[in-house]
Amino acid sequence: MIATTNLAKEYGARVLFEDVTLQLNAGARYGLVGANGSGKSTLLRIVAGDEPASAGQVKLAKRARIGVLRQDRFLEDDAIIIDLAMRGDATVWNAMTEQRQIAEDKSGAIPDPGRAADLEDLIANNDGYTLEARAAEVLEGLGIPTASHHAPLSTLSGGFKLRVLLAQVLVGGADVLLLDEPTNHLDILTIRWLEKFLGAYTGCALIISHDQRFLENVTSHILDVDYRTVTLYTGSYAKFVVDKAAIRERKEATINRAEEEIARKRAFVERFGAKNTKATQAQSRLKQIERIEVEELVESSRRTPMLRFVPERPSGKDVLELTGVSKSYGDKHVLTDVSLTARRGERIGIIGPNGLGKSTLLKILVERLAADGGRLRWGHEVRVGYFPQDHREVLEDGELTPLDILTAACPAESPTYVRGALGRVLFSGDDVKKKVATLSGGEAARLIFALLVVQKPNVLVLDEPTNHLDVEAISALVTALKTFEGTVIFVSHDRWFVSELASRIVELTPTGPRDFPGTYAEYLAKCGDDHLDADAIVLRAKRLRPAGNDDGQPGGGSWEEQKRRRNRLAQLPKRRDRLLADIATAEARKQAIMDLYYQPDFYTKTRQEQIDALGVEQAALGPRIDALMAEWEEVEKEIAESAGGA
């Protein structure tokens, strides 16, 4: 479907990638990974034809239709939502539009019967009369209910507008999908739907994402943009992490051996080269040195920001008191009678499906949105720093530069201090003079973190802080927040992030908040509801559907059979809890192995037999988790059926 030959892209003296020759095939889903700024989006734009390459060429299959999700594209606010989605199939939409114009023509002109017939054939041959139904199905899958389909786009929030943009791309029936961060602004249910959609997709998909779980569930191959090239790996994301590290380690070992061999031969020459009896041997070794090839290792483009949040002064022990807060948007009640307290040092993860007011709650906390009722009181000496989901809430003036913004934030500090703060979040050289409007999502996020560092708040309120960040930046953020001596209140759909960071969980539910004083793993073991695990949510949704007994005789059978059934039903809750604990343990172990792989010195300090053993253990954990989940589903189903028959 897509072939690249000696593809290269340079910006002045900076080389993003070169000599990239790839063959990408239909039926395969390629995860495009790499550090922010390494060239992932640039490669996607080159393949889409939006940007020229510096060298080489891209060839696509003849007549291949391309669907492109771009992060910098916006739709018209006054357009109807279902119409915007249907426009994704441009061939059918244009034909139907022309057909409608002919039918509605009041000029009295006689329509061309040949053209009308051609339009009818074109629509029928392209399955056009199902277009609205297909568009509605995709919109529903992305969490936009049927009741909203015929409303203007302006009725949706920013995150849901991006879902319409994604729907437009998916409805188009493209042979090639180019998706730049498709999971941004999606909750776990819609991410799961997208995973299933892409799993059934028969074309060629090229997907940029920093969501490791999404990549693991969707991709069949990984394209790694690093070392000034693009390398193809076959298999899952987890396998790619292991394979890449192993290849790099082998290259480094080969170079070390070659350099050691050169050093030994050179030492011989220096020691005996002046002696007549050894001159011939010395010359021989010089020739051997010339024949030894030492590969030059290109430096990795993956860079880790240095984040450290240090409060200017501590807050009081009682940080926040929120009492009876409510908020509505028209007839839609988002928050009802929400109360929350926070104490110094807590890291509170706010979770729950989209639409229940998580971001609204944070905006009320930072007083960017007024509540309809209730009371908000911050504690003694509290200074709040805010990271919004929409970066423009903080970076309002697109004409300013990172240097302007940080200088204004700490006017008493020297230019050296400001540049140092920017350098620690990977802004160097002329990067500090870029206009904010031109920054990528990852760059804007890192700039806001630099702003928080110099502002020195003692409370951090973070709304989806991992959006747009690469793996290295997410890991650095977790480390910084763990060592932060203040209070953190955050919203995230990133399960790894929540699991690593939260010391307390507040789940927003339709019946009100559920407050759990413990980590996410402890929350799962106690409550069992995993809002950040796609499969668990899908299974829970299934169990909530009305279910009947297979034989229609809930009380049938002999007395002994009924007794055995009652005993088994009595044991089901304990069995369910044990299964949930086993699932949490297995998933925690799988993540722990992944964390080991990410340690910089893991492959140099770990024996090969230990690496192999970890690989075998990790490979076994996937099927075990699947089996436990399947067993858990059956137990939940049986519990639901018994409750329904009671």
C-alpha positions as CSV (number, residue, x, y, z in Angstrom):
1,M,0.0,0.0,0.0
2,I,2.8,2.5,1.0
3,A,6.4,2.3,-0.2
4,T,9.2,4.7,0.7
5,T,12.6,4.8,-1.0
6,N,15.6,6.5,0.5
7,L,13.3,9.0,2.2
8,A,14.9,11.8,4.1
9,K,13.8,15.0,5.9
10,E,16.1,17.8,7.1
11,Y,15.5,21.2,8.5
12,G,18.7,23.1,7.8
13,A,21.6,21.2,9.5
14,R,19.1,19.1,11.6
15,V,18.4,15.7,10.2
16,L,15.2,14.0,11.3
17,F,15.6,10.9,9.3
18,E,17.4,9.6,6.2
19,D,17.7,6.6,3.9
20,V,14.2,5.3,5.0
21,T,13.1,2.5,2.7
22,L,9.9,0.7,3.9
23,Q,7.1,-1.4,2.5
24,L,3.9,-1.0,4.4
25,N,1.1,-3.5,3.6
26,A,-2.7,-3.7,3.7
27,G,-4.0,-5.5,6.8
28,A,-1.2,-4.3,8.9
29,R,-1.4,-1.6,11.7
30,Y,1.9,0.3,12.2
31,G,2.5,2.1,15.5
32,L,4.7,5.2,14.8
33,V,6.7,5.9,17.9
34,G,9.5,8.1,19.0
35,A,10.4,11.1,21.0
36,N,8.5,14.4,20.6
37,G,10.2,16.3,17.8
38,S,11.9,13.2,16.3
39,G,9.8,13.4,13.1
40,K,6.8,11.2,13.6
41,S,4.2,13.8,12.5
42,T,6.5,15.0,9.8
43,L,6.7,11.5,8.4
44,L,2.9,11.2,8.5
45,R,2.6,14.6,6.7
46,I,5.0,13.5,4.0
47,V,3.1,10.2,3.4
48,A,-0.2,12.2,3.3
49,G,1.3,14.6,0.7
50,D,1.0,17.6,3.0
51,E,4.8,18.2,3.2
52,P,7.7,17.5,0.8
53,A,10.5,15.2,1.7
54,S,14.1,16.5,1.5
55,A,15.1,13.4,-0.5
56,G,13.6,10.1,-1.7
57,Q,10.0,9.4,-2.6
58,V,6.7,7.9,-1.3
59,K,4.5,5.7,-3.5
60,L,1.0,4.7,-2.7
61,A,-1.1,2.1,-4.4
62,K,-3.0,3.4,-7.4
63,R,-6.4,4.8,-6.6
64,A,-5.9,4.3,-2.8
65,R,-8.1,6.5,-0.7
66,I,-6.3,8.1,2.2
67,G,-7.9,9.2,5.5
68,V,-5.8,11.6,7.6
69,L,-6.4,12.7,11.2
70,R,-4.4,15.8,11.8
71,Q,-4.0,17.4,15.2
72,D,-4.1,21.0,13.8
73,R,-7.3,20.8,11.8
74,F,-10.7,22.2,12.9
75,L,-14.3,21.9,11.7
76,E,-17.0,24.6,11.2
77,D,-19.0,25.2,14.4
78,D,-22.3,25.9,12.5
79,A,-22.2,22.6,10.6
80,I,-24.4,19.7,11.5
81,I,-22.6,16.9,13.3
82,I,-23.9,14.0,11.2
83,D,-23.2,15.9,8.0
84,L,-19.6,16.5,9.1
85,A,-19.1,12.8,9.7
86,M,-20.7,11.9,6.4
87,R,-18.4,14.3,4.5
88,G,-15.6,11.8,5.3
89,D,-16.8,9.8,2.4
90,A,-16.2,12.6,-0.1
91,T,-17.2,10.7,-3.2
92,V,-20.6,9.8,-1.9
93,W,-21.2,13.1,-0.1
94,N,-20.4,15.2,-3.1
95,A,-22.6,13.0,-5.3
96,M,-25.5,13.2,-2.9
97,T,-25.1,16.9,-2.5
98,E,-25.2,17.4,-6.3
99,Q,-28.2,15.0,-6.5
100,R,-30.0,17.1,-3.8
101,Q,-29.2,20.3,-5.6
102,I,-30.7,19.0,-8.9
103,A,-33.9,17.9,-7.0
104,E,-34.2,21.3,-5.3
105,D,-33.5,23.4,-8.4
106,K,-36.4,25.9,-8.7
107,S,-35.0,27.6,-11.8
108,G,-37.1,25.5,-14.2
109,A,-34.1,24.2,-16.1
110,I,-34.4,20.7,-17.4
111,P,-32.0,18.4,-15.5
112,D,-29.5,16.3,-17.5
113,P,-31.0,12.7,-17.3
114,G,-27.6,11.3,-18.0
115,R,-25.9,13.1,-15.1
116,A,-28.7,12.1,-12.8
117,A,-28.3,8.4,-13.8
118,D,-24.5,8.7,-13.3
119,L,-25.0,10.1,-9.8
120,E,-27.4,7.3,-8.9
121,D,-25.0,4.7,-10.1
122,L,-22.1,6.3,-8.2
123,I,-24.0,6.4,-4.9
124,A,-25.3,2.9,-5.3
125,N,-21.9,1.4,-6.2
126,N,-20.3,3.1,-3.2
127,D,-22.8,1.9,-0.7
128,G,-24.0,5.5,-0.4
129,Y,-27.5,4.9,0.8
130,T,-26.1,3.5,4.1
131,L,-23.7,6.4,4.6
132,E,-25.9,8.2,7.2
133,A,-26.3,4.9,9.1
134,R,-22.6,4.2,9.0
135,A,-21.7,7.7,10.1
136,A,-24.2,7.4,13.0
137,E,-22.7,4.1,14.1
138,V,-19.2,5.6,14.2
139,L,-20.4,8.7,16.1
140,E,-22.1,6.5,18.6
141,G,-19.0,4.4,19.0
142,L,-17.0,7.6,19.7
143,G,-19.4,8.5,22.5
144,I,-21.6,11.1,20.7
145,P,-25.3,10.0,21.3
146,T,-27.9,9.9,18.6
147,A,-29.8,12.8,20.1
148,S,-26.9,15.1,19.3
149,H,-26.3,14.0,15.7
150,H,-28.5,16.6,14.1
151,A,-27.3,19.5,16.3
152,P,-24.6,22.0,15.3
153,L,-21.0,21.2,16.1
154,S,-20.9,24.3,18.4
155,T,-23.1,22.3,20.9
156,L,-20.1,20.0,21.7
157,S,-17.1,20.7,23.9
158,G,-13.6,20.9,22.4
159,G,-12.8,17.3,23.1
160,F,-16.0,16.0,21.5
161,K,-15.4,18.2,18.4
162,L,-12.1,16.3,17.9
163,R,-14.1,13.1,18.1
164,V,-16.3,14.3,15.2
165,L,-13.1,15.0,13.3
166,L,-12.0,11.4,14.0
167,A,-15.4,10.1,13.0
168,Q,-15.1,11.9,9.6
169,V,-11.8,10.1,8.9
170,L,-13.1,6.7,10.0
171,V,-16.4,7.0,8.0
172,G,-14.5,7.6,4.7
173,G,-13.8,4.0,4.0
174,A,-10.1,4.8,3.3
175,D,-7.6,2.2,2.1
176,V,-4.9,4.0,4.1
177,L,-5.5,5.5,7.6
178,L,-3.0,8.0,8.9
179,L,-3.9,8.9,12.5
180,D,-2.0,11.4,14.6
181,E,-2.7,10.8,18.3
182,P,-6.2,9.4,17.8
183,T,-6.8,8.6,21.5
184,N,-6.3,12.2,22.7
185,H,-9.5,13.4,24.4
186,L,-11.1,9.9,24.3
187,D,-12.2,8.1,27.4
188,I,-11.5,4.4,28.0
189,L,-14.8,3.2,26.4
190,T,-14.3,5.1,23.2
191,I,-10.6,4.0,23.1
192,R,-11.8,0.4,23.4
193,W,-14.3,1.0,20.6
194,L,-11.5,2.5,18.5
195,E,-9.3,-0.5,19.3
196,K,-12.0,-2.9,18.0
197,F,-12.6,-0.7,14.9
198,L,-8.9,-0.7,14.0
199,G,-8.6,-4.4,14.8
200,A,-11.2,-5.2,12.1
201,Y,-9.8,-2.7,9.6
202,T,-8.5,-4.4,6.5
203,G,-6.5,-1.5,5.1
204,C,-3.1,-0.1,6.0
205,A,-3.0,2.0,9.2
206,L,-0.2,4.2,10.4
207,I,-0.8,5.5,13.9
208,I,1.1,7.9,16.1
209,S,0.5,7.3,19.8
210,H,2.2,7.5,23.2
211,D,-0.4,5.3,24.8
212,Q,1.5,2.1,25.4
213,R,-1.7,0.1,26.2
214,F,-3.4,1.3,23.0
215,L,-0.4,0.4,20.9
216,E,-0.2,-3.0,22.6
217,N,-3.8,-3.7,21.8
218,V,-3.9,-2.4,18.2
219,T,-0.6,-2.6,16.3
220,S,0.9,-5.5,14.4
221,H,4.2,-3.6,13.7
222,I,6.1,-0.7,15.2
223,L,7.9,2.0,13.3
224,D,10.5,3.6,15.5
225,V,11.7,7.1,14.6
226,D,15.1,7.3,16.2
227,Y,18.9,7.4,15.4
228,R,18.1,9.6,12.4
229,T,16.2,6.8,10.6
230,V,12.9,4.8,10.9
231,T,13.2,1.2,11.8
232,L,10.5,-1.5,11.3
233,Y,9.9,-4.0,14.1
234,T,7.4,-6.9,13.8
235,G,5.2,-7.7,16.7
236,S,3.7,-5.9,19.7
237,Y,4.9,-2.7,21.4
238,A,6.3,-4.7,24.4
239,K,8.3,-6.9,22.0
240,F,9.6,-3.8,20.3
241,V,10.9,-2.4,23.6
242,V,12.8,-5.6,24.3
243,D,14.0,-6.0,20.7
244,K,15.2,-2.4,20.3
245,A,17.2,-2.5,23.6
246,A,18.7,-5.9,22.7
247,I,19.8,-4.7,19.2
248,R,21.4,-1.6,20.7
249,E,23.1,-3.6,23.3
250,R,24.5,-6.0,20.7
251,K,25.8,-3.1,18.6
252,E,27.5,-1.5,21.6
253,A,29.1,-4.8,22.6
254,T,30.4,-5.3,19.0
255,I,31.8,-1.8,19.0
256,N,33.4,-2.4,22.4
257,R,35.0,-5.6,21.2
258,A,36.3,-3.9,18.1
259,E,37.7,-1.0,20.0
260,E,39.4,-3.4,22.5
261,E,40.9,-5.3,19.7
262,I,42.3,-2.1,18.1
263,A,43.7,-1.0,21.4
264,R,45.5,-4.4,21.9
265,K,47.0,-4.3,18.4
266,R,47.9,-0.6,18.8
267,A,49.6,-1.3,22.1
268,F,51.7,-4.1,20.4
269,V,52.7,-1.7,17.6
270,E,53.7,1.1,20.1
271,R,55.7,-1.4,22.2
272,F,57.5,-3.4,19.5
273,G,57.3,-1.2,16.4
274,A,60.9,0.2,16.8
275,K,62.4,-3.3,17.2
276,N,63.8,-4.9,14.1
277,T,62.8,-8.4,15.2
278,K,59.2,-7.3,15.6
279,A,58.9,-4.7,12.8
280,T,57.1,-7.2,10.4
281,Q,54.6,-8.2,13.0
282,A,54.0,-4.6,14.0
283,Q,53.3,-3.7,10.3
284,S,51.0,-6.7,10.1
285,R,49.0,-5.5,13.1
286,L,48.7,-1.9,11.6
287,K,47.2,-3.4,8.5
288,Q,44.8,-5.5,10.6
289,I,43.7,-2.3,12.5
290,E,42.9,-0.6,9.1
291,R,40.7,-3.5,8.2
292,I,38.7,-3.4,11.4
293,E,35.4,-1.5,10.9
294,V,33.9,0.3,13.9
295,E,30.3,1.2,13.4
296,E,29.5,4.8,14.4
297,L,26.5,4.8,16.8
298,V,24.1,7.6,16.1
299,E,22.9,9.4,19.2
300,S,19.3,8.6,20.1
301,S,16.7,11.4,19.6
302,R,14.9,10.2,22.8
303,R,15.4,12.9,25.5
304,T,14.1,13.1,29.0
305,P,13.1,16.4,30.5
306,M,14.3,17.2,34.0
307,L,11.3,18.1,36.2
308,R,11.4,19.1,39.8
309,F,8.5,20.9,41.5
310,V,9.6,22.6,44.7
311,P,7.0,24.7,46.6
312,E,8.1,28.2,47.7
313,R,6.6,27.4,51.1
314,P,4.4,24.6,52.4
315,S,0.6,25.0,52.7
316,G,-1.3,24.3,55.9
317,K,-2.3,20.7,56.7
318,D,-5.9,21.3,55.5
319,V,-5.6,22.1,51.8
320,L,-9.1,22.1,50.4
321,E,-12.7,22.0,51.5
322,L,-15.4,21.6,48.8
323,T,-19.0,21.4,50.1
324,G,-22.2,20.7,48.1
325,V,-20.9,21.9,44.8
326,S,-23.2,21.6,41.8
327,K,-22.9,22.6,38.1
328,S,-25.2,22.4,35.2
329,Y,-25.0,23.4,31.5
330,G,-28.5,24.2,30.5
331,D,-30.6,21.1,31.3
332,K,-27.6,18.9,31.7
333,H,-26.6,18.4,35.4
334,V,-22.9,17.7,35.4
335,L,-22.0,17.9,39.1
336,T,-24.6,17.5,41.9
337,D,-23.8,18.0,45.6
338,V,-20.1,17.2,45.3
339,S,-18.1,17.5,48.5
340,L,-14.3,16.9,48.8
341,T,-11.5,17.6,51.2
342,A,-7.8,17.3,50.7
343,R,-4.9,17.3,53.1
344,R,-1.3,18.3,52.5
345,G,0.8,15.7,50.6
346,E,-2.1,13.7,49.1
347,R,-2.1,12.7,45.5
348,I,-5.7,12.5,44.5
349,G,-6.6,10.8,41.2
350,I,-10.1,11.7,39.9
351,I,-11.4,9.1,37.6
352,G,-14.7,8.1,35.9
353,P,-16.2,8.0,32.4
354,N,-16.3,11.2,30.3
355,G,-19.3,13.5,30.7
356,L,-19.5,13.3,34.5
357,G,-17.7,16.6,35.2
358,K,-14.1,15.7,36.0
359,S,-12.7,18.7,34.0
360,T,-15.5,20.9,35.2
361,L,-14.6,20.1,38.8
362,L,-11.0,21.0,38.2
363,K,-12.0,24.3,36.6
364,I,-14.2,25.1,39.6
365,L,-11.2,24.3,41.9
366,V,-8.9,26.7,40.1
367,E,-11.8,29.3,39.9
368,R,-11.9,29.4,36.1
369,L,-15.5,28.4,36.3
370,A,-18.2,29.4,38.8
371,A,-20.2,26.7,40.5
372,D,-24.0,27.0,40.5
373,G,-24.1,26.2,44.2
374,G,-21.9,25.0,47.1
375,R,-18.8,26.4,48.7
376,L,-15.1,26.2,47.9
377,R,-12.4,27.1,50.4
378,W,-8.7,26.7,50.0
379,G,-6.6,26.3,53.1
380,H,-3.9,28.5,54.7
381,E,-0.9,29.5,52.5
382,V,-2.2,27.5,49.5
383,R,-0.7,28.4,46.1
384,V,-2.3,26.6,43.2
385,G,-0.7,25.7,39.9
386,Y,-2.9,24.6,37.1
387,F,-2.3,22.4,34.0
388,P,-5.4,22.5,31.7
389,Q,-6.4,19.9,29.2
390,D,-6.6,22.7,26.6
391,H,-3.2,24.3,26.8
392,R,-4.6,27.6,25.4
393,E,-6.2,28.3,28.7
394,V,-2.7,29.0,30.1
395,L,-0.8,29.9,26.9
396,E,-3.4,32.4,25.7
397,D,-1.2,34.7,23.6
398,G,0.0,32.7,20.6
399,E,2.4,35.5,19.6
400,L,4.5,35.2,22.7
401,T,7.6,32.9,22.9
402,P,8.6,30.4,25.7
403,L,11.3,32.9,26.6
404,D,8.7,35.7,27.0
405,I,6.4,33.6,29.1
406,L,8.9,32.3,31.6
407,T,10.6,35.7,31.9
408,A,7.3,37.3,32.7
409,A,6.6,34.5,35.3
410,C,9.8,35.2,37.2
411,P,10.8,38.8,36.5
412,A,13.3,38.9,39.4
413,E,15.3,36.0,38.0
414,S,18.3,36.3,35.6
415,P,18.2,35.4,31.9
416,T,20.5,32.5,32.8
417,Y,17.9,31.1,35.2
418,V,15.1,31.4,32.7
419,R,17.1,29.7,29.9
420,G,18.1,27.0,32.3
421,A,14.5,26.3,33.3
422,L,13.6,26.1,29.6
423,G,16.6,23.9,28.8
424,R,15.5,21.4,31.5
425,V,12.2,20.9,29.6
426,L,14.1,20.5,26.3
427,F,13.9,24.0,24.9
428,S,17.3,25.0,23.7
429,G,18.8,27.4,21.1
430,D,16.3,29.0,18.9
431,D,13.5,26.8,20.3
432,V,13.0,29.4,23.1
433,K,12.1,32.0,20.5
434,K,9.3,30.0,18.8
435,K,5.9,31.5,18.9
436,V,3.5,29.7,21.2
437,A,1.0,29.3,18.4
438,T,3.5,27.1,16.5
439,L,4.4,24.8,19.4
440,S,3.4,21.1,19.1
441,G,1.2,19.6,21.8
442,G,4.2,18.0,23.5
443,E,6.2,21.3,23.5
444,A,3.2,23.3,24.9
445,A,2.8,20.7,27.7
446,R,6.5,20.9,28.6
447,L,6.3,24.7,28.6
448,I,3.4,24.7,31.1
449,F,5.4,22.3,33.3
450,A,8.4,24.8,33.1
451,L,5.9,27.5,34.1
452,L,4.7,25.5,37.1
453,V,8.3,24.8,38.2
454,V,9.2,28.6,38.3
455,Q,5.8,29.5,39.9
456,K,6.6,27.1,42.8
457,P,3.0,26.3,43.9
458,N,2.3,23.9,46.7
459,V,-0.9,22.5,45.1
460,L,-0.9,21.1,41.5
461,V,-4.2,20.7,39.7
462,L,-3.6,18.7,36.5
463,D,-6.2,17.9,33.8
464,E,-5.0,15.0,31.6
465,P,-1.3,16.0,31.9
466,T,0.0,13.0,29.9
467,N,-1.8,14.0,26.7
468,H,0.8,14.8,24.0
469,L,3.7,13.7,26.1
470,D,6.1,10.9,25.0
471,V,7.1,8.0,27.1
472,E,10.2,9.7,28.5
473,A,8.3,12.8,29.5
474,I,5.5,10.8,31.2
475,S,8.1,8.9,33.2
476,A,9.9,12.1,34.2
477,L,6.6,13.7,35.3
478,V,5.6,10.7,37.5
479,T,9.1,10.8,39.2
480,A,8.8,14.6,39.8
481,L,5.2,14.3,41.2
482,K,6.2,11.5,43.5
483,T,8.9,13.6,45.1
484,F,6.7,16.8,45.2
485,E,6.1,17.8,48.8
486,G,2.9,19.5,48.1
487,T,-0.6,18.2,47.1
488,V,-1.6,16.9,43.7
489,I,-5.2,16.7,42.4
490,F,-5.3,15.2,38.9
491,V,-7.6,13.7,36.2
492,S,-6.2,11.1,33.9
493,H,-7.3,8.1,31.7
494,D,-3.7,6.8,31.6
495,R,-3.9,3.7,33.8
496,W,-0.2,3.4,34.3
497,F,0.0,7.1,35.4
498,V,-2.8,6.7,37.9
499,S,-1.5,3.4,39.2
500,E,2.0,4.9,39.8
501,L,0.9,8.2,41.3
502,A,-2.4,8.2,43.1
503,S,-2.4,7.8,46.9
504,R,-6.2,8.3,47.0
505,I,-8.9,7.7,44.4
506,V,-12.1,9.8,43.9
507,E,-14.4,8.2,41.3
508,L,-17.2,10.4,39.9
509,T,-20.3,8.3,39.3
510,P,-23.8,9.2,38.1
511,T,-25.0,8.8,41.8
512,G,-22.2,11.0,43.2
513,P,-18.5,10.7,44.1
514,R,-16.9,7.6,45.6
515,D,-14.0,8.4,47.8
516,F,-11.4,5.7,48.4
517,P,-8.4,6.3,50.7
518,G,-5.7,4.2,48.9
519,T,-3.8,3.5,45.7
520,Y,-5.4,2.4,42.5
521,A,-4.4,-1.2,43.0
522,E,-6.0,-1.2,46.4
523,Y,-9.1,0.5,45.0
524,L,-9.4,-2.3,42.4
525,A,-9.0,-5.0,45.0
526,K,-11.6,-3.4,47.2
527,C,-14.2,-2.1,44.7
528,G,-13.6,-4.1,41.6
529,D,-14.7,-1.4,39.1
530,D,-11.8,-0.6,36.8
531,H,-12.7,2.5,34.9
532,L,-9.3,2.7,33.3
533,D,-9.3,-0.9,31.9
534,A,-11.1,-1.2,28.6
535,D,-12.1,-4.9,28.8
536,A,-13.3,-4.6,32.4
537,I,-15.6,-1.7,31.4
538,V,-17.0,-3.6,28.4
539,L,-17.6,-6.7,30.6
540,R,-19.2,-4.6,33.2
541,A,-21.5,-3.0,30.6
542,K,-22.5,-6.5,29.5
543,R,-23.3,-7.7,32.9
544,L,-25.6,-4.7,33.5
545,R,-27.8,-5.8,30.6
546,P,-30.9,-7.8,31.5
547,A,-30.0,-11.5,31.4
548,G,-32.3,-14.5,31.6
549,N,-31.6,-18.0,32.7
550,D,-30.6,-20.3,29.9
551,D,-33.2,-22.9,30.7
552,G,-35.8,-20.5,31.9
553,Q,-36.2,-22.4,35.2
554,P,-34.2,-20.6,37.9
555,G,-35.6,-22.8,40.5
556,G,-35.7,-26.1,38.6
557,G,-34.0,-29.4,39.5
558,S,-34.1,-31.7,42.5
559,W,-33.6,-30.5,46.1
560,E,-30.0,-31.6,46.1
561,E,-29.3,-29.8,42.8
562,Q,-30.9,-26.6,44.2
563,K,-28.8,-26.9,47.4
564,R,-25.6,-27.3,45.4
565,R,-26.6,-24.3,43.2
566,R,-27.3,-22.2,46.3
567,N,-24.0,-23.1,47.8
568,R,-22.2,-22.3,44.6
569,L,-24.0,-18.9,44.3
570,A,-23.0,-18.1,47.9
571,Q,-19.3,-18.6,47.0
572,L,-19.4,-16.5,43.9
573,P,-18.7,-13.0,45.5
574,K,-15.6,-14.4,47.2
575,R,-14.5,-16.1,43.9
576,R,-15.1,-12.8,42.1
577,D,-13.0,-10.8,44.6
578,R,-10.2,-13.4,44.4
579,L,-10.2,-13.2,40.6
580,L,-10.0,-9.4,40.7
581,A,-7.1,-9.6,43.1
582,D,-5.4,-12.1,40.8
583,I,-5.9,-9.9,37.8
584,A,-4.5,-6.8,39.6
585,T,-1.5,-8.8,40.7
586,A,-0.8,-10.2,37.2
587,E,-1.2,-6.8,35.6
588,A,1.1,-5.2,38.2
589,R,3.7,-7.9,37.6
590,K,3.5,-7.3,33.8
591,Q,4.0,-3.6,34.3
592,A,6.8,-4.2,36.7
593,I,8.6,-6.2,34.0
594,M,8.0,-3.4,31.6
595,D,9.5,-0.9,34.1
596,L,12.6,-3.1,34.4
597,Y,13.1,-3.0,30.6
598,Y,13.0,0.8,30.7
599,Q,15.8,1.1,33.3
600,P,18.8,2.6,31.5
601,D,21.3,0.0,32.8
602,F,19.0,-3.0,32.7
603,Y,20.6,-4.7,29.7
604,T,24.2,-4.1,30.9
605,K,23.7,-5.2,34.5
606,T,21.3,-8.2,33.9
607,R,22.5,-11.6,32.9
608,Q,21.0,-13.0,29.6
609,E,19.3,-15.9,31.4
610,Q,17.5,-13.5,33.6
611,I,16.4,-11.4,30.6
612,D,15.2,-14.6,28.9
613,A,13.3,-15.7,32.0
614,L,11.6,-12.3,32.3
615,G,10.6,-12.5,28.6
616,V,9.0,-16.0,29.1
617,E,7.2,-14.7,32.2
618,Q,5.9,-11.7,30.4
619,A,4.7,-13.8,27.5
620,A,2.8,-16.1,29.9
621,L,1.1,-13.2,31.7
622,G,-0.9,-12.0,28.7
623,P,-2.8,-15.3,28.3
624,R,-3.2,-15.7,32.1
625,I,-4.8,-12.2,32.4
626,D,-7.1,-13.0,29.4
627,A,-8.1,-16.3,31.1
628,L,-8.7,-14.6,34.4
629,M,-10.8,-11.9,32.7
630,A,-12.9,-14.5,30.9
631,E,-13.5,-16.4,34.2
632,W,-14.3,-13.2,35.9
633,E,-16.9,-12.3,33.2
634,E,-18.6,-15.7,33.7
635,V,-18.7,-15.2,37.5
636,E,-20.2,-11.7,37.1
637,K,-22.7,-13.0,34.6
638,E,-23.8,-15.8,37.0
639,I,-24.1,-13.3,39.9
640,A,-26.2,-10.9,37.7
641,E,-28.4,-13.8,36.6
642,S,-29.0,-15.0,40.2
643,A,-29.8,-11.4,41.3
644,G,-32.2,-11.1,38.4
645,G,-34.0,-14.3,39.3
646,A,-34.2,-13.5,43.0
